[in-house]
Amino acid sequence: MEMAMTFVYPPPPSILLNTMSVVGLAALAQIGWSEVRGNHLKYSKFASSSSSASPKPQKHRFGSFSSRIGMLLLYTPAFLAAAASFFLLPSDDLRFLLLKSALALHFLKRIFEVMFIHKYSGEMAVDSAFIITSSYFSSTVLMLYSQSFTLGLTEPDLDLKLLGIVMFVVGIVGNLYHHVLLAKLRNEEGGKKVYKIPKGGLFNTVICPHYLFEIIVFWSFFMVSQTIYSFSFAMGTTFYLIGRSYATRRWYLSKFDDFPKHIKALIPFVF
């Protein structure tokens, strides 16, 4: 614990935050493991996929949205929470300001992509949308709430703010670039729902580089904030996207006989 305190603030005096640090990490890790096992959150190419228990495509128990509406619902509450924090939690603390800005910019970028970049033709299950929306919104609120407890405390011995800023820029630009490459595949098919093997950028080495850069963004939140909760959520997001990327690579292998075997799921040349 003493070693950990060199790069994170002490645990906050909040039962809620300390509990959610554990519960959130465990929940995201479990969802990631479910992806590996074939039980997917129902969006994107897995919107109507079967589960490991049922080989037939499943109907959405609670209905579905169009993918564009569903995606807007995922990101808008979290963006509004981050934007509102500038007024509800005013502070001249640099670290707090950086965290607010990074969260707001990240979710604003995602909304921009939904509106102007991504091409949609499918649907998203209501229950999956609820899970993801709740996760993004609650994690944004709790990261900001956790940061409020650090005001006036001694900074950690190892200051990671600058590294966090660099990682945020790399992550958000890399994520956007690879989302544009994916959107161009739809443009080539006139917007129709025709899947191809993505090419260009890191798609030549991994099938989910956009997930890799999203992980970098969430670790940048931790680097900027250096709280236990932000560390927990970054770790949980990593576990989930590892599972989702593994499932995505497996999907491509099942759909394309010519899928290059050297292309990994998430980390170039490794996984």
C-alpha positions as CSV (number, residue, x, y, z in Angstrom):
1,M,0.0,0.0,0.0
2,E,2.9,2.4,0.8
3,M,4.3,1.8,-2.6
4,A,0.9,2.4,-4.3
5,M,0.6,5.7,-2.5
6,T,3.6,7.0,-4.5
7,F,1.4,7.2,-7.6
8,V,-2.2,7.4,-6.3
9,Y,-4.0,9.5,-3.8
10,P,-5.0,7.8,-0.5
11,P,-8.4,6.0,-0.5
12,P,-11.2,8.6,-0.1
13,P,-13.4,8.6,3.1
14,S,-16.3,7.4,1.1
15,I,-18.0,4.0,1.4
16,L,-19.6,4.5,-2.0
17,L,-16.4,5.2,-3.9
18,N,-14.4,2.4,-2.2
19,T,-17.3,-0.1,-2.8
20,M,-17.7,0.9,-6.4
21,S,-14.0,0.7,-7.1
22,V,-14.3,-3.0,-6.3
23,V,-17.8,-3.7,-7.7
24,G,-17.2,-1.8,-10.9
25,L,-13.9,-3.6,-11.6
26,A,-15.5,-7.0,-10.9
27,A,-18.5,-6.3,-13.1
28,L,-16.5,-5.1,-16.1
29,A,-14.2,-8.1,-15.8
30,Q,-17.2,-10.4,-15.7
31,I,-18.7,-8.8,-18.8
32,G,-15.4,-9.1,-20.6
33,W,-15.2,-12.8,-19.7
34,S,-18.8,-13.2,-21.0
35,E,-17.7,-11.8,-24.3
36,V,-15.0,-14.4,-24.5
37,R,-17.5,-17.1,-23.7
38,G,-19.9,-15.9,-26.5
39,N,-22.4,-14.0,-24.4
40,H,-22.2,-10.6,-26.0
41,L,-23.6,-7.1,-25.3
42,K,-26.0,-6.7,-28.2
43,Y,-24.6,-3.9,-30.4
44,S,-22.6,-3.6,-33.6
45,K,-21.9,-6.9,-35.3
46,F,-23.2,-8.8,-32.2
47,A,-26.5,-7.0,-32.1
48,S,-28.4,-10.2,-33.1
49,S,-25.8,-12.8,-32.3
50,S,-26.6,-16.1,-30.6
51,S,-25.3,-17.0,-27.2
52,S,-23.2,-20.0,-26.2
53,A,-26.3,-21.6,-24.8
54,S,-28.5,-21.0,-27.8
55,P,-27.1,-21.3,-31.3
56,K,-30.1,-19.4,-32.9
57,P,-30.1,-15.6,-33.1
58,Q,-31.9,-14.2,-30.1
59,K,-34.7,-11.7,-30.0
60,H,-34.1,-8.7,-27.8
61,R,-36.0,-9.3,-24.6
62,F,-36.7,-5.6,-23.9
63,G,-36.8,-4.4,-27.5
64,S,-34.2,-2.4,-29.4
65,F,-33.2,1.0,-30.7
66,S,-31.7,1.9,-34.0
67,S,-27.9,1.8,-33.6
68,R,-27.5,5.6,-34.0
69,I,-30.1,6.4,-31.3
70,G,-28.6,3.7,-29.1
71,M,-25.1,5.1,-29.5
72,L,-26.2,8.6,-28.7
73,L,-27.9,7.3,-25.6
74,L,-24.6,5.7,-24.5
75,Y,-22.5,8.9,-24.6
76,T,-24.8,11.8,-24.1
77,P,-25.5,11.4,-20.3
78,A,-21.8,11.0,-19.6
79,F,-21.0,14.1,-21.7
80,L,-23.7,16.1,-19.9
81,A,-22.3,15.0,-16.5
82,A,-18.8,16.1,-17.5
83,A,-19.9,19.4,-18.9
84,A,-22.1,20.1,-15.9
85,S,-19.1,19.5,-13.6
86,F,-17.6,22.8,-14.7
87,F,-20.5,24.6,-13.0
88,L,-21.5,22.2,-10.2
89,L,-17.9,21.5,-9.1
90,P,-16.1,24.8,-9.7
91,S,-12.3,24.6,-8.8
92,D,-9.1,26.2,-10.0
93,D,-7.2,22.9,-9.3
94,L,-5.3,22.0,-12.5
95,R,-5.7,18.3,-12.1
96,F,-9.4,18.6,-11.6
97,L,-9.7,20.9,-14.6
98,L,-7.8,18.5,-16.8
99,L,-10.0,15.6,-15.8
100,K,-13.2,17.5,-16.4
101,S,-11.9,18.6,-19.8
102,A,-10.6,15.2,-20.8
103,L,-13.9,13.5,-19.9
104,A,-16.0,16.2,-21.7
105,L,-13.9,16.1,-24.8
106,H,-13.8,12.3,-25.0
107,F,-17.6,11.9,-24.9
108,L,-18.2,15.0,-27.1
109,K,-15.9,13.3,-29.7
110,R,-18.0,10.1,-29.4
111,I,-21.2,12.0,-30.0
112,F,-19.6,13.8,-33.0
113,E,-18.6,10.4,-34.5
114,V,-22.1,9.0,-34.0
115,M,-23.6,12.0,-35.8
116,F,-21.2,12.6,-38.6
117,I,-18.7,9.7,-39.1
118,H,-20.2,6.2,-38.3
119,K,-22.5,4.5,-40.7
120,Y,-25.3,2.6,-39.1
121,S,-27.8,0.1,-40.4
122,G,-28.4,-2.2,-37.4
123,E,-29.9,-2.0,-34.0
124,M,-28.9,-2.1,-30.3
125,A,-30.7,-4.0,-27.6
126,V,-32.3,-1.8,-24.9
127,D,-30.8,-3.8,-22.0
128,S,-27.3,-3.6,-23.5
129,A,-27.7,0.1,-24.0
130,F,-28.8,0.5,-20.4
131,I,-25.8,-1.4,-19.1
132,I,-23.3,0.6,-21.1
133,T,-25.0,4.0,-20.6
134,S,-25.1,3.4,-16.8
135,S,-21.4,2.4,-16.8
136,Y,-20.3,5.5,-18.7
137,F,-22.5,7.9,-16.7
138,S,-21.7,6.4,-13.3
139,S,-18.0,6.2,-14.0
140,T,-17.9,9.8,-15.1
141,V,-19.7,11.0,-12.1
142,L,-17.7,8.9,-9.7
143,M,-14.4,9.9,-11.2
144,L,-15.2,13.5,-10.7
145,Y,-16.6,12.9,-7.2
146,S,-13.5,11.0,-6.3
147,Q,-11.3,13.8,-7.6
148,S,-13.1,16.3,-5.3
149,F,-11.7,14.4,-2.3
150,T,-8.1,15.1,-3.5
151,L,-8.5,18.9,-3.3
152,G,-6.0,20.2,-0.7
153,L,-4.2,16.9,-0.3
154,T,-0.5,16.4,-1.0
155,E,0.2,15.4,-4.5
156,P,1.4,11.8,-5.1
157,D,5.2,11.5,-5.2
158,L,5.1,10.4,-8.9
159,D,3.2,13.1,-10.9
160,L,1.6,11.5,-14.0
161,K,-0.3,14.5,-15.3
162,L,2.0,15.2,-18.2
163,L,2.0,11.6,-19.3
164,G,-1.7,11.5,-19.0
165,I,-2.1,14.5,-21.3
166,V,0.1,12.9,-23.9
167,M,-1.7,9.6,-23.6
168,F,-5.1,11.3,-24.0
169,V,-4.1,13.0,-27.2
170,V,-2.6,9.8,-28.6
171,G,-5.6,7.8,-27.6
172,I,-8.3,10.2,-28.8
173,V,-6.6,10.8,-32.2
174,G,-5.8,7.2,-32.7
175,N,-9.4,6.2,-31.9
176,L,-10.8,8.8,-34.2
177,Y,-8.5,7.8,-37.1
178,H,-9.4,4.2,-37.0
179,H,-13.1,5.0,-36.7
180,V,-12.8,7.0,-39.9
181,L,-11.2,4.0,-41.6
182,L,-14.1,1.8,-40.5
183,A,-16.6,4.4,-41.8
184,K,-14.8,4.4,-45.2
185,L,-15.5,0.7,-45.6
186,R,-19.3,1.5,-45.5
187,N,-18.8,4.3,-47.9
188,E,-17.3,1.9,-50.4
189,E,-20.4,-0.2,-50.2
190,G,-22.8,2.7,-50.5
191,G,-23.6,2.6,-46.8
192,K,-25.0,-1.0,-47.0
193,K,-24.4,-3.4,-44.2
194,V,-21.6,-5.4,-45.9
195,Y,-18.6,-6.4,-43.7
196,K,-15.1,-6.4,-45.0
197,I,-11.7,-7.0,-43.3
198,P,-10.5,-3.5,-42.3
199,K,-7.2,-2.3,-43.7
200,G,-4.9,0.7,-43.0
201,G,-3.3,2.0,-39.8
202,L,-3.0,-0.6,-37.1
203,F,-5.8,-2.7,-38.7
204,N,-2.9,-4.3,-40.6
205,T,-1.7,-5.8,-37.3
206,V,-4.8,-6.0,-35.0
207,I,-8.5,-6.2,-35.7
208,C,-9.5,-3.7,-32.9
209,P,-7.0,-0.8,-32.9
210,H,-9.9,1.5,-32.0
211,Y,-10.3,-0.5,-28.8
212,L,-6.6,-0.2,-28.1
213,F,-6.7,3.5,-28.3
214,E,-9.9,3.7,-26.2
215,I,-8.0,1.8,-23.5
216,I,-5.2,4.4,-23.8
217,V,-7.8,7.1,-23.3
218,F,-9.2,5.6,-20.1
219,W,-5.7,5.0,-18.7
220,S,-5.0,8.7,-19.5
221,F,-8.0,9.6,-17.2
222,F,-6.2,7.7,-14.4
223,M,-2.8,9.4,-15.2
224,V,-4.5,12.8,-15.0
225,S,-6.5,12.1,-11.8
226,Q,-4.4,9.4,-10.0
227,T,-7.3,8.2,-7.9
228,I,-8.0,4.7,-6.9
229,Y,-11.5,4.8,-8.6
230,S,-10.1,6.0,-11.9
231,F,-7.5,3.2,-11.7
232,S,-10.2,0.7,-11.1
233,F,-12.3,1.8,-14.0
234,A,-9.4,1.9,-16.4
235,M,-8.5,-1.6,-15.4
236,G,-12.1,-2.8,-15.7
237,T,-12.4,-1.2,-19.2
238,T,-9.2,-2.9,-20.2
239,F,-10.6,-6.3,-19.1
240,Y,-13.9,-5.7,-21.0
241,L,-12.3,-4.6,-24.2
242,I,-9.8,-7.5,-24.1
243,G,-12.8,-9.8,-24.1
244,R,-14.7,-7.9,-26.8
245,S,-11.7,-7.7,-29.1
246,Y,-11.1,-11.5,-28.6
247,A,-14.8,-12.1,-29.6
248,T,-14.4,-9.7,-32.6
249,R,-11.4,-11.5,-33.9
250,R,-13.1,-14.8,-33.5
251,W,-16.1,-13.4,-35.5
252,Y,-13.9,-12.3,-38.4
253,L,-12.2,-15.8,-38.4
254,S,-15.7,-17.4,-38.7
255,K,-16.9,-15.1,-41.5
256,F,-13.8,-14.8,-43.7
257,D,-11.8,-17.8,-44.9
258,D,-9.0,-15.4,-46.0
259,F,-8.7,-13.6,-42.7
260,P,-5.0,-13.1,-42.1
261,K,-4.0,-15.3,-39.1
262,H,-1.1,-12.9,-38.2
263,I,-3.7,-10.2,-37.3
264,K,-4.2,-10.2,-33.5
265,A,-7.1,-9.0,-31.5
266,L,-5.9,-5.9,-29.6
267,I,-2.1,-5.7,-29.1
268,P,0.1,-5.8,-32.1
269,F,2.1,-9.1,-32.4
270,V,1.0,-10.1,-28.8
271,F,-2.8,-10.7,-28.4
